[in-house]
Amino acid sequence: MKIVVINGTEKHGVTYRLKELFLEPFRSSAEIAEYILPRDCPNFCQGCTSCFTKGEHTCKDYGYVRIIEKSLLEADLIVMASPAYAMHVTGAMKALLDHLCYRWISHRPAAEMFGKRAVVITQCLGAGARTAARDIKDSLAWWGISDIGVFCGALYGDIVWERLPEKRRRKLTSGICRLSHAYAEKDYTRPARTGLMTQIRFMFTRRLQKNLRKRGLETLDGKYWEQNGWL
Ligand SMILES: Cc1cc2nc3c(=O)[nH]c(=O)nc-3n(C[C@H](O)[C@H](O)[C@H](O)COP(=O)(O)O)c2cc1C
């Protein structure tokens, strides 16, 4: 099986540690591709919207985005890990999510995404891991993924793993290992089941695209939906 990991920070801190614990049961059998942000996609979206209207290849950062997106599409399991900064994901992770907005169901979703599985790992010092996880989960869900596992941790003490009280370290470790084993036991030869919310998002967009076509509005997204036979 193939796993792609997107790290929202270059630091080898607590997020890195939790992500490593998550990957442990997969190490011997899976092919793992890792991307580290901001190194592997260093620029912010500049808001030109040309990915939506003219095509993703017109983005000034397509060279970076294309490589990560290819790995995302090939992966059986997507792992996205970020600490909470100001109650949300890191700026680097948000920049990548912005770059991949054109892949939302409301634009040009990749058919491969509908059967994928994903895991979100976030942690923080006190509060913010849940809202950070929500940032990533929103994008994953709008890319079309229904099976999304989430781990949110809080340190409530020190920011250095080794200095955490033993009890807290054990709690974090057992939580991430539980999620890891749950995902290691899944059957990756079969696509994940498409959830109701994904179906609703898809049907809503299909109706929108049909209406736009009826009104004679030709858009890149509309053409894409037509070419995929989704209208
Ligand atoms: C810029 C910045 C903002 C942060 N914002 C929050 C926050 O909103 N809530 C929180 O509980 N911790 C916050 N933290 C603390 C980190 O989430 C925490 O130290 C985390 O363990 C860092 O993960 P890392 O070791 O993987 O870098 C912030 C840290 C930084 C550097």
The ligand as a Gaussian input file, in Angstrom:
#p B3LYP/6-31G(d) Opt

LIG

0 1
 C        3.083000      30.589000      16.637000
 C        2.563000      29.580000      17.615000
 C        1.233000      29.610000      17.973000
 C        0.732000      28.685000      18.874000
 N       -0.612000      28.695000      19.168000
 C       -1.093000      27.809000      20.048000
 C       -2.495000      27.793000      20.359000
 O       -3.299000      28.535000      19.805000
 N       -2.926000      26.918000      21.289000
 C       -2.081000      26.064000      21.935000
 O       -2.541000      25.317000      22.781000
 N       -0.757000      26.034000      21.635000
 C       -0.255000      26.878000      20.709000
 N        1.080000      26.850000      20.401000
 C        1.928000      25.829000      21.017000
 C        2.141000      24.634000      20.086000
 O        0.914000      24.169000      19.529000
 C        2.737000      23.479000      20.875000
 O        3.931000      23.893000      21.460000
 C        2.993000      22.262000      20.014000
 O        3.321000      21.195000      20.848000
 C        4.113000      22.491000      19.008000
 O        4.253000      21.319000      18.214000
 P        5.654000      20.861000      17.635000
 O        6.500000      20.390000      18.808000
 O        5.349000      19.748000      16.699000
 O        6.247000      22.036000      16.949000
 C        1.599000      27.743000      19.479000
 C        2.944000      27.731000      19.118000
 C        3.437000      28.623000      18.201000
 C        4.896000      28.563000      17.796000

